[in-house]
Amino acid sequence: MRWFKRGKVKITGNLDKMKTISLNENNDNEFSTDIEHNEKILKEVFQDCSDLVYRKVEINQKKQWLIVYIDNLIDTNMLEEHVIKPMLISVTRDQVPTEPGDLEDELISIGNTTSSTKVSDAIHNVLEGHAAILMAGTSNVMMVCLPASSKRSIEEASSEPVIRGPRDGFIEKISTNISLIRSRLKTPKLKVEYLILGEHTQTKIAITYLKGIALDSIVEEVRARLKPIKLDGVLDSAYIEECIEDQPYSPFPQVHNTERPDVVAAELLEGKVAILVDTSPFVLIVPMTFWTGLQASEDYYVRWPVATFFRWIRLLFIHFAIFAPPLYVAITTFHQEMIPTNLVLSIAASREAVPFPAMIEALLMEIIFEALREAGIRLPKQIGPTISIVGGLVIGQSAVQAGLISAPVVIIVSITGIAAFTIPRYSFANGIRLLRFPMLFLAGSLGLYGIVLGFLGIMLHVTSLRSFGVLYFSPIAPFKVAALKDVLIRIPIWAKRSWGSK
């Protein structure tokens, strides 16, 4: 059963107790022609907002213009050069415009300007980094876009490094991220639709797709899932991901996220839909399949036999990541007859002084390994990898010498950790790592029968899982021969008739 139903909303927090300014609370009124009254309205709305600036331009000691903006959200140099300076020049020459349209045509040399008489529009634009210009004698307020230039430079995506391929990655500015996609897809078929989510953050969301390649049903489903969302704030694309996935209790991610513009461009060419969130460098892509989690962007930048080999390596090691420790526990605990004599004697000798059963051994080492991995991520980059590697070596060696853990378990857990790192998609690898723990308990209690039951349960779950109406295990289940050209093998680029037919 699908978790998401149209019309449902997710609400966090108690909005009745929030005292934060809301754009929908008594702000639907319109400005009057009295500039003093309009200034009073804005000061009441932005009460105790010390970073809000009110810049006055007077004529004969009478206020003619009032410029309202938030400090550090706009480029003050552009404001001085293209807005205030022309106003002062017009005053000295006695050529003062009396209408907002004349102000825009004669003085303001900024192309991105809008005007409105609604208080809510002015508030929203000021919070977005615009300067609101109020003029005496009119209720029309002009909004001038003067975004501050301070932003993170475009760098290589740290979560998806490649040896060969583009080095640019998304940043926290949605306009920059869209430009990175458009620089790769220079076609009017690339559509971008905006909406605002977040009661107090008013975060801009962009739905991006290729018209004629993406199915209309998927695009409509994306719209239907995004619009009902009600949250106090949207600070990252992860907030949106949790609200739109089909089964939130599944360990497998149903929404793909990436920092790489080339990955988004390739997925759009395959008929998928991208969701960009302002202030987040991670772009969401839907629908997602099981095989998307095993594919890396670098597969398309190396020769196809090499890329195919890497895909088979990942497919092999994903089984190691899930089943290596459970198999060791099941065989050494219940099915010793399956092990060759010399090997079973070696394992028995190494476990002679160990006080714990095999399942407890494996479980302890898995928890320690995950703790070391988490510590390596949280520590500063200069010492994180060193601590995780040295810590693993020291703890493993010391535990074996103390007789608390046997050497085979250290080897098995190390191979399992390496196997998990071969999975290119971070969120997908996290789900795979979680599956090891229930499989360990099944192996420790039921042996190989428990592993078989766990494997069947995983397969039943994966084959029934859907992502925006698309079966998660497709095109293997249901089996489609025509769609296998980029799943288990990566056929040459020249052999593909079109990306959209994938």
Legacy VTK file of the C-alpha trace (Angstrom):
# vtk DataFile Version 3.0
C-alpha trace
ASCII
DATASET POLYDATA
POINTS 502 float
0.000 0.000 0.000
1.302 3.399 -0.881
2.068 5.600 2.088
1.484 8.814 0.169
-2.104 9.769 -0.599
-3.206 12.864 -2.390
-4.645 15.466 -0.107
-2.598 14.395 2.913
-0.239 16.899 4.449
2.580 16.596 6.925
2.724 19.306 9.557
5.500 19.713 12.105
5.414 21.958 15.117
2.550 23.886 16.668
1.808 26.788 14.359
-0.629 28.327 16.840
2.181 28.929 19.331
4.640 30.292 16.786
5.161 34.050 17.035
7.299 34.251 13.925
6.094 36.574 11.170
3.951 34.732 8.639
3.326 36.099 5.193
-0.285 35.033 5.354
-1.180 36.747 8.640
-2.915 40.065 8.028
-0.580 40.869 5.153
-3.061 40.475 2.282
-4.038 44.137 2.488
-2.898 46.681 -0.066
-0.735 49.739 0.393
-2.299 53.196 0.458
-1.122 56.347 -1.314
0.269 57.703 1.973
3.953 56.834 2.164
4.042 57.451 5.934
1.234 54.960 6.460
2.973 52.390 4.223
6.189 52.794 6.201
4.265 52.214 9.425
2.818 48.981 8.035
6.275 47.641 7.178
7.708 48.650 10.543
4.903 46.812 12.341
5.482 43.677 10.278
9.278 43.786 10.692
9.221 44.793 14.316
12.521 44.030 16.138
14.246 43.242 12.827
17.395 45.308 13.308
18.902 44.265 9.982
16.097 45.936 8.014
17.217 49.239 6.486
14.919 52.207 5.692
16.631 54.595 3.272
14.791 57.899 2.715
15.115 60.250 -0.262
13.478 63.636 0.385
12.521 66.637 -1.776
12.043 69.978 -0.004
12.086 68.194 3.360
9.242 65.934 2.219
9.712 62.223 1.864
9.548 61.317 -1.831
10.924 57.787 -1.836
11.482 55.137 0.830
13.826 52.249 0.023
13.407 49.196 2.261
15.795 46.244 2.213
17.520 43.720 4.465
21.199 44.333 5.022
23.537 41.617 3.635
20.777 40.173 1.428
21.311 42.722 -1.343
24.294 44.203 -3.138
24.545 47.682 -1.584
27.008 48.872 -4.239
24.453 48.137 -6.976
21.795 49.862 -4.880
23.899 53.000 -4.563
24.959 53.053 -8.213
21.765 52.066 -10.020
18.974 53.219 -7.683
19.937 55.909 -5.176
22.389 57.845 -7.340
19.902 58.276 -10.250
17.256 59.409 -7.740
19.517 62.100 -6.294
20.493 63.268 -9.769
16.823 63.584 -10.744
16.186 65.698 -7.647
18.999 68.113 -8.465
17.780 68.435 -12.056
14.155 68.821 -10.974
13.127 65.818 -13.091
11.405 63.715 -10.450
9.157 60.881 -11.780
5.695 60.804 -10.264
4.656 57.280 -11.259
6.364 53.890 -10.610
6.400 53.191 -14.335
8.263 56.440 -14.974
10.671 55.606 -12.164
11.511 52.275 -13.796
11.808 53.730 -17.310
13.762 56.865 -16.475
15.902 56.143 -13.429
16.272 52.472 -12.495
18.827 50.706 -14.687
18.231 47.240 -13.251
16.439 44.851 -15.598
14.810 42.577 -13.001
12.059 44.727 -11.462
8.443 44.083 -10.499
5.692 46.143 -8.910
2.677 45.382 -6.741
0.227 47.055 -4.400
-0.032 44.089 -1.987
1.739 44.141 1.355
2.421 40.396 1.206
4.214 40.725 -2.147
6.487 43.439 -0.800
7.305 41.450 2.345
8.065 38.308 0.353
10.340 40.133 -2.082
12.226 41.945 0.669
12.878 38.580 2.366
14.042 37.179 -0.977
16.733 39.846 -1.333
14.897 42.612 -3.190
14.806 46.306 -2.401
11.266 47.684 -2.082
10.855 51.276 -3.307
7.823 53.152 -1.964
6.856 56.422 -3.693
4.795 59.242 -2.279
1.341 59.615 -3.787
0.974 56.041 -5.087
0.151 52.633 -3.608
2.304 50.829 -6.151
5.576 49.498 -4.703
8.491 48.665 -6.976
10.713 45.664 -6.128
14.250 45.714 -7.513
16.282 42.513 -7.546
19.751 43.231 -6.145
21.067 39.869 -4.916
24.230 39.841 -2.852
27.186 38.304 -4.650
28.457 36.340 -1.647
28.007 32.622 -2.321
30.051 29.467 -2.335
32.068 28.987 -5.483
31.367 26.056 -7.779
33.529 23.135 -6.682
33.793 19.419 -7.282
31.093 17.358 -5.593
32.699 15.928 -2.451
30.184 13.096 -2.035
30.593 11.772 -5.603
34.250 12.028 -6.643
35.305 10.806 -10.086
38.617 10.273 -11.850
37.287 11.282 -15.251
34.334 13.591 -15.786
33.123 17.135 -15.090
34.444 18.738 -11.913
31.627 21.189 -11.205
29.053 20.538 -8.523
25.861 22.137 -7.285
25.919 24.865 -4.647
23.289 26.303 -2.294
21.961 28.840 -4.838
19.051 27.475 -6.855
19.517 29.935 -9.729
23.147 28.836 -10.131
22.142 25.171 -10.028
19.545 25.671 -12.766
22.129 27.473 -14.887
24.477 24.481 -14.501
21.747 22.218 -15.863
20.819 24.579 -18.691
24.465 24.836 -19.740
24.263 21.115 -20.518
20.724 20.954 -21.893
20.432 23.848 -24.319
16.866 23.200 -25.395
13.525 24.967 -24.870
12.110 21.549 -23.920
13.789 21.909 -20.535
10.966 23.167 -18.325
11.329 24.736 -14.882
8.343 25.216 -12.569
8.644 27.075 -9.249
6.680 26.758 -6.034
7.210 27.916 -2.456
7.237 25.537 0.526
7.852 26.151 4.214
5.597 28.248 6.411
8.460 30.331 7.783
11.381 29.629 5.443
9.444 30.305 2.215
11.894 28.072 0.360
11.849 28.119 -3.424
11.418 24.675 -5.047
11.987 24.005 -8.756
10.518 21.080 -10.715
12.662 20.407 -13.775
11.970 18.015 -16.652
12.260 17.633 -20.408
8.942 18.122 -22.148
8.179 15.236 -24.488
10.698 12.884 -22.831
9.418 12.756 -19.255
6.037 11.087 -18.915
3.238 13.541 -18.145
1.904 11.159 -15.495
5.193 11.295 -13.538
5.395 15.100 -13.791
1.820 15.411 -12.583
2.519 12.992 -9.726
5.477 15.115 -8.630
3.288 18.221 -8.593
0.557 16.385 -6.685
2.976 15.251 -3.985
4.769 18.557 -3.535
1.869 21.008 -3.405
0.061 19.591 -0.314
3.236 19.602 1.821
2.897 21.830 4.887
6.034 22.253 6.967
7.315 24.907 9.350
10.482 25.108 7.290
12.356 23.449 4.442
16.092 23.730 5.106
17.352 21.020 2.763
16.126 18.721 0.021
16.039 15.878 2.585
12.922 17.511 4.077
11.166 17.145 0.735
12.502 13.627 0.151
10.890 12.261 3.304
7.533 13.777 2.394
7.255 12.435 -1.163
8.659 8.893 -0.979
6.213 6.009 -1.349
7.273 3.871 1.633
9.107 5.816 4.364
9.766 2.663 6.426
11.777 0.960 3.691
15.585 0.835 4.099
15.923 1.465 0.364
15.791 5.097 -0.823
13.065 5.758 -3.402
14.366 9.200 -4.326
17.816 9.635 -5.831
19.907 12.609 -4.692
23.065 13.962 -6.294
25.451 16.918 -6.240
26.527 16.497 -9.866
24.937 18.530 -12.704
25.995 15.940 -15.304
24.075 13.244 -13.428
20.935 15.397 -13.361
21.266 16.174 -17.081
21.672 12.473 -17.906
18.680 11.504 -15.762
16.518 14.192 -17.371
17.461 12.807 -20.774
16.215 9.426 -19.551
12.780 10.875 -18.830
13.097 11.510 -15.102
12.137 14.592 -13.079
14.545 16.663 -10.974
13.533 18.622 -7.865
15.825 21.486 -6.839
15.608 23.130 -3.422
17.053 26.550 -2.678
19.835 26.529 -0.022
20.595 22.848 -0.786
23.344 21.509 -3.086
21.603 18.130 -3.374
19.087 17.694 -6.201
16.367 15.044 -5.973
15.628 12.814 -8.979
12.534 10.645 -9.395
11.694 7.904 -10.058
14.566 5.816 -8.685
15.222 2.122 -9.224
17.411 -0.462 -7.508
19.891 -0.331 -10.374
20.292 3.438 -10.096
21.917 2.857 -6.712
24.610 0.688 -8.315
25.452 3.038 -11.172
28.090 5.771 -11.009
28.386 8.782 -13.279
31.907 7.677 -14.155
30.461 4.592 -15.886
29.743 6.810 -18.896
33.205 8.412 -18.991
35.255 5.208 -19.268
35.173 2.558 -21.996
32.125 0.344 -21.883
33.908 -3.005 -21.092
35.545 -1.385 -18.040
32.255 0.169 -16.903
30.482 -3.178 -17.287
33.192 -4.906 -15.222
32.810 -2.325 -12.439
29.041 -2.828 -12.399
29.436 -6.576 -11.943
31.985 -5.953 -9.173
29.466 -3.728 -7.374
26.702 -6.304 -7.846
28.963 -9.017 -6.409
30.097 -6.966 -3.431
26.596 -5.840 -2.541
25.982 -9.492 -1.656
29.142 -9.502 0.457
27.949 -6.340 2.213
24.698 -8.025 3.257
25.461 -11.737 3.591
29.175 -12.174 4.474
28.878 -11.877 8.298
25.542 -13.789 8.452
26.992 -16.625 6.367
30.036 -16.857 8.631
27.830 -16.939 11.726
25.429 -19.514 10.282
28.127 -21.876 9.025
30.365 -21.758 12.109
27.396 -22.094 14.481
25.072 -24.608 12.772
26.674 -26.021 9.632
30.307 -26.844 10.412
30.131 -29.835 8.066
30.080 -27.422 5.108
33.608 -26.167 5.911
36.706 -28.077 4.704
38.512 -29.911 7.511
41.676 -27.799 7.488
39.655 -24.580 7.486
37.340 -25.667 10.296
40.369 -26.647 12.417
41.921 -23.237 11.779
38.696 -21.431 12.730
38.277 -23.605 15.825
41.843 -22.852 16.936
41.348 -19.107 16.514
38.078 -19.203 18.469
39.342 -21.440 21.260
39.961 -18.597 23.736
37.038 -16.394 22.610
34.302 -16.236 25.301
31.499 -15.089 22.974
29.463 -17.000 20.377
30.042 -16.177 16.709
26.943 -13.980 16.419
27.975 -11.775 19.369
31.491 -11.524 17.935
30.252 -10.403 14.528
27.692 -8.029 16.036
30.280 -6.325 18.263
32.741 -5.902 15.413
30.033 -4.539 13.103
28.989 -1.967 15.703
32.622 -0.945 16.324
33.237 -0.654 12.585
30.157 1.552 12.130
31.226 3.685 15.102
34.695 4.161 13.594
33.172 5.058 10.260
30.848 7.622 11.877
33.723 9.079 13.897
35.819 9.417 10.734
33.035 11.401 9.083
32.442 13.751 12.022
36.089 14.482 12.766
37.980 17.201 10.859
39.090 16.137 7.398
42.770 16.337 8.350
42.504 13.607 11.010
39.229 11.817 10.225
40.562 9.163 7.798
43.644 8.609 9.935
41.620 8.014 13.088
39.252 5.578 11.358
42.050 3.532 9.756
44.440 3.514 12.724
41.565 2.968 15.147
40.354 -0.046 13.169
43.826 -1.594 13.029
44.605 -0.988 16.703
41.244 -2.120 18.048
41.119 -5.191 15.791
44.665 -6.307 16.611
44.241 -5.646 20.328
40.907 -7.508 20.454
42.439 -10.557 18.741
45.489 -10.583 21.038
43.254 -10.234 24.104
41.178 -13.216 22.994
37.943 -11.220 22.834
37.503 -11.514 19.069
38.754 -14.165 16.650
40.835 -13.208 13.623
38.363 -14.618 11.034
35.650 -12.268 12.309
37.950 -9.261 11.879
38.660 -10.358 8.308
34.976 -10.918 7.495
33.892 -7.559 8.944
36.695 -5.752 7.089
35.656 -7.317 3.781
32.055 -6.352 4.523
33.035 -2.730 5.166
35.037 -2.556 1.949
32.118 -4.083 0.052
29.756 -1.375 1.333
32.155 1.345 0.162
31.995 0.052 -3.418
28.365 1.218 -3.678
28.493 4.647 -5.396
25.250 6.084 -3.994
25.610 7.069 -0.340
21.926 6.822 0.634
21.628 3.445 -1.100
24.739 2.144 0.701
23.250 3.195 4.051
20.209 1.003 3.444
22.392 -1.949 2.471
24.456 -1.619 5.649
21.332 -1.641 7.808
20.209 -4.959 6.342
23.261 -6.729 7.804
21.973 -6.507 11.358
18.597 -8.274 10.970
20.345 -10.840 8.757
22.855 -11.470 11.583
20.060 -12.203 14.041
18.351 -14.528 11.565
21.615 -16.368 10.898
22.413 -16.658 14.611
18.991 -18.088 15.442
18.024 -20.165 12.385
21.265 -20.709 10.498
21.117 -20.950 6.718
17.333 -21.268 6.919
17.218 -17.809 8.475
19.458 -16.409 5.716
17.182 -17.900 3.058
14.112 -16.438 4.773
15.820 -13.055 5.018
16.848 -13.157 1.359
13.299 -14.004 0.290
11.956 -11.187 2.448
14.383 -8.690 0.867
13.494 -9.832 -2.644
9.755 -9.672 -1.961
10.128 -6.179 -0.555
12.336 -4.892 -3.387
10.161 -6.331 -6.155
6.981 -4.855 -4.623
8.506 -1.436 -3.873
7.581 1.468 -6.141
9.016 4.889 -6.772
6.453 7.291 -8.238
4.574 4.405 -9.814
7.695 2.716 -11.254
8.594 -0.713 -9.874
11.853 -0.523 -7.939
13.397 -3.650 -9.478
12.488 -2.824 -13.065
13.491 -3.714 -15.749
14.450 -7.073 -14.184
11.065 -7.485 -12.512
8.962 -7.083 -14.558
11.421 -8.353 -17.155
11.906 -6.072 -20.173
14.568 -7.112 -22.633
14.623 -3.762 -24.452
15.418 -1.900 -21.224
18.384 -4.080 -20.200
20.886 -2.186 -22.343
22.052 -0.044 -19.407
21.474 -2.206 -16.336
23.812 -5.179 -15.953
25.993 -3.999 -18.828
26.842 -0.574 -20.138
26.542 -0.770 -23.885
28.557 1.668 -26.026
27.177 5.180 -26.350
26.985 4.848 -30.126
24.778 1.746 -29.782
22.015 3.665 -28.035
19.318 4.951 -30.325
18.208 7.574 -27.801
18.518 8.261 -24.127
14.806 8.705 -23.769
14.027 5.146 -24.845
15.837 3.710 -21.866
LINES 1 503
502 0 1 2 3 4 5 6 7 8 9 10 11 12 13 14 15 16 17 18 19 20 21 22 23 24 25 26 27 28 29 30 31 32 33 34 35 36 37 38 39 40 41 42 43 44 45 46 47 48 49 50 51 52 53 54 55 56 57 58 59 60 61 62 63 64 65 66 67 68 69 70 71 72 73 74 75 76 77 78 79 80 81 82 83 84 85 86 87 88 89 90 91 92 93 94 95 96 97 98 99 100 101 102 103 104 105 106 107 108 109 110 111 112 113 114 115 116 117 118 119 120 121 122 123 124 125 126 127 128 129 130 131 132 133 134 135 136 137 138 139 140 141 142 143 144 145 146 147 148 149 150 151 152 153 154 155 156 157 158 159 160 161 162 163 164 165 166 167 168 169 170 171 172 173 174 175 176 177 178 179 180 181 182 183 184 185 186 187 188 189 190 191 192 193 194 195 196 197 198 199 200 201 202 203 204 205 206 207 208 209 210 211 212 213 214 215 216 217 218 219 220 221 222 223 224 225 226 227 228 229 230 231 232 233 234 235 236 237 238 239 240 241 242 243 244 245 246 247 248 249 250 251 252 253 254 255 256 257 258 259 260 261 262 263 264 265 266 267 268 269 270 271 272 273 274 275 276 277 278 279 280 281 282 283 284 285 286 287 288 289 290 291 292 293 294 295 296 297 298 299 300 301 302 303 304 305 306 307 308 309 310 311 312 313 314 315 316 317 318 319 320 321 322 323 324 325 326 327 328 329 330 331 332 333 334 335 336 337 338 339 340 341 342 343 344 345 346 347 348 349 350 351 352 353 354 355 356 357 358 359 360 361 362 363 364 365 366 367 368 369 370 371 372 373 374 375 376 377 378 379 380 381 382 383 384 385 386 387 388 389 390 391 392 393 394 395 396 397 398 399 400 401 402 403 404 405 406 407 408 409 410 411 412 413 414 415 416 417 418 419 420 421 422 423 424 425 426 427 428 429 430 431 432 433 434 435 436 437 438 439 440 441 442 443 444 445 446 447 448 449 450 451 452 453 454 455 456 457 458 459 460 461 462 463 464 465 466 467 468 469 470 471 472 473 474 475 476 477 478 479 480 481 482 483 484 485 486 487 488 489 490 491 492 493 494 495 496 497 498 499 500 501
